[in-house]
Amino acid sequence: MLIGHLDTVFPDNSPFQSFTLSADQKFATGPGVIDDKGGVVTILYSLKALQHAGKLKNANITVVLIGDEEQAAKPTEISRKALRAAAQGSDIALGFEFSLAEDQLVTNRRGLSEWYLASTGKSRHSSTVFGPESGDGAIYETARVLNAFRMAFAETSVASGLTLNPGLIVGGQTASEDVQQNTGSASGKKTVIAAQTLVHGDLRFYSEDQKNKAEQKMRDIAGTSLPLTSSQLTFKDIMPAMTETDGNRQLLAQFSAINTALGGPQLKSVPAAERGGSDVSYIAQTVSASIDGLGPWGKGAHGQNETLEIASLPVVTKRAAIFISRYLAQ
């Protein structure tokens, strides 16, 4: 099973819309040149090479090209249904996301979920805040929860790979969020105790067990409210973790052997904390082994200087074609 995606992070109104080639023809700059147009080209020309060599006559290879990888349509139970169905009939999964360097591939990725914190308080005159009939208000309650999250997770997040981030917060007398547009709005007065706050954040994790323990700790924190306030915490899964397995490491060793035979360096696994999620994560638990980052390398992904190192294209294409040829011959 070969996986790539057709979309980029750049909207139609982005000023970054053109493809340019450097004067020495060594670099190409443009929206999605490495994420993930280079990966799609690698899939296409790997298969063309195999077809030319007569290696596809009895092959059973599924290619899945996703149209909403950068921002998956929700719920992902529906938007990734076809991907999961395709994985049911596949032995292994090869992901053609871009590589960060010529000597790195991806054998594990962190999972991703989102959380929503909604806090409420008594709407009273600000001169009575902290009083027995007014309490502390929604904003102080939210500040308590977020600070407790920081205290509970900040010191261990780098080493453990577990991170949680509040990305949007609104509060006042009224508070609302437009999840689809990634915007929020609030109304209130400085002289009135806040009645509502909303926080929307994400949680990244190495395993389901790590995620479950973190969510329980967050629930425990949110459940102990300041006077006359309350907090409700909800979670939604987005992307499962692609956990490190022996099968993944074996794929890495096979690709590394091919890479060195082609005159390149030995390949190593990039730390999961240095990469975001990708579609291979949705089906990593379904197949016997998976690996990602098989596309070409460059720099500036998701930015307006996204650049492909053109010399990497033949390298990764040869590497993928040789691996697939050998795998089909087993």
C-alpha positions, -999 to 999 in steps of 0.1 A, spaced: 0 0 0 15 34 -11 1 66 5 5 102 -6 -17 133 -6 -27 158 -32 -35 189 -11 -12 216 3 -16 240 33 -18 270 9 -54 283 3 -65 297 -31 -59 333 -19 -23 326 -8 3 348 -25 25 317 -28 11 301 -59 39 298 -85 65 272 -93 101 284 -98 133 267 -107 166 280 -95 191 292 -121 214 262 -116 183 239 -118 192 223 -84 161 236 -65 124 240 -71 103 263 -50 65 263 -49 35 254 -28 36 217 -18 67 208 -38 79 186 -10 46 183 9 35 163 -10 39 168 -47 74 153 -46 60 123 -28 33 118 -55 59 121 -82 80 95 -64 51 70 -63 43 76 -99 78 71 -113 86 42 -90 56 24 -105 65 35 -140 100 20 -135 86 -12 -122 61 -14 -151 90 -8 -176 109 -37 -159 79 -60 -161 76 -63 -123 39 -54 -121 23 -82 -140 11 -101 -110 15 -74 -84 -12 -63 -60 -4 -27 -51 -29 -2 -37 -22 35 -41 -42 59 -20 -39 96 -26 -56 117 0 -73 150 -7 -74 165 28 -43 153 46 -33 188 59 -67 193 76 -86 161 77 -124 164 73 -142 155 105 -152 131 117 -121 111 106 -141 79 111 -158 89 78 -131 108 60 -105 80 65 -130 52 60 -117 44 24 -81 45 36 -88 21 64 -107 -2 40 -78 -3 16 -54 -12 44 -75 -42 53 -61 -59 22 -25 -47 25 5 -63 41 26 -32 46 21 5 42 47 29 26 41 66 32 56 91 8 56 122 30 87 143 25 119 136 44 137 160 67 171 149 56 187 124 32 196 100 60 162 99 78 129 79 76 99 78 99 91 46 118 69 62 145 47 93 148 28 108 177 -9 106 177 -32 137 180 -64 145 198 -81 177 207 -97 189 239 -123 215 248 -124 232 282 -156 251 291 -157 270 324 -185 289 339 -189 314 368 -214 338 384 -220 370 365 -218 397 391 -203 431 396 -165 430 396 -163 446 430 -176 414 446 -152 390 429 -139 363 453 -169 371 476 -191 343 490 -220 351 466 -199 358 435 -170 334 436 -140 336 414 -155 338 379 -149 318 348 -116 334 337 -99 328 370 -112 292 369 -98 287 334 -65 302 345 -63 278 374 -69 248 351 -44 259 324 -17 266 350 -23 232 366 -19 216 332 14 235 328 26 224 362 16 188 356 31 183 321 57 210 312 87 195 329 82 160 314 68 169 280 101 170 261 114 137 275 81 118 273 69 131 240 36 141 255 25 177 248 -7 196 253 -13 231 240 -42 255 245 -44 271 211 -74 293 214 -91 309 244 -121 333 246 -140 345 277 -164 371 291 -201 373 295 -205 353 264 -180 331 245 -182 311 213 -160 293 189 -164 286 152 -144 253 150 -146 251 112 -132 287 107 -107 284 137 -121 317 152 -136 327 185 -156 356 198 -165 370 232 -183 399 248 -181 413 283 -172 443 305 -142 449 327 -166 456 355 -184 423 353 -172 389 365 -168 366 335 -195 340 331 -180 319 304 -147 308 289 -138 284 262 -104 269 254 -96 246 225 -63 228 225 -45 197 212 -28 167 228 1 148 212 12 114 225 33 83 217 7 57 226 -29 51 235 -19 43 271 0 76 274 -30 95 260 -55 78 283 -34 86 314 -29 122 304 -66 127 297 -75 112 331 -50 136 348 -65 165 329 -100 155 340 -89 153 376 -75 188 374 -106 202 358 -128 185 383 -116 206 413 -131 240 407 -127 274 423 -157 287 444 -189 290 425 -173 280 392 -173 248 372 -152 233 344 -162 207 318 -134 190 297 -141 169 266 -118 151 242 -121 141 206 -97 117 189 -82 129 156 -52 107 147 -39 75 164 -2 71 171 21 53 147 39 33 173 74 19 168 74 -19 160 99 -45 150 82 -47 116 88 -9 111 124 -13 121 129 -41 97 116 -20 69 140 8 79 169 -17 78 159 -29 43 156 7 29 189 15 46 206 -14 28 193 -2 -5 203 34 2 239 25 10 240 3 -21 230 33 -42 259 52 -26 239 71 1 242 71 38 227 46 63 192 56 72 180 63 107 146 69 123 138 105 130 125 112 165 87 112 166 86 145 184 102 162 153 75 152 129 37 158 129 10 134 120 3 118 86 -22 95 70 -1 64 76 -9 68 113 -45 59 106 -37 24 94 -4 16 111 -22 -7 135 -39 -25 106 -9 -36 86 20 -57 97 46 -29 92 47 7 80 73 34 73 70 70 62 91 99 49 99 81 16 94 112 -4 122 136 -15 138 161 9 141 199 9 133 227 33 106 251 43 75 229 43 43 248 49 61 281 44 65 305 15 100 293 7 90 256 4 119 241 -16 126 208 -32 162 195 -37 157 182 -72 186 157 -69 167 138 -42 140 128 -66 159 101 -85 174 88 -53 141 82 -35 125 69 -67 152 43 -73 151 34 -36 113 29 -36 113 9 -69 140 -14 -57 123 -21 -24 90 -28 -40 106 -51 -66 123 -71 -39 92 -72 -18 71 -85 -47 96 -112 -53 94 -126 -18 
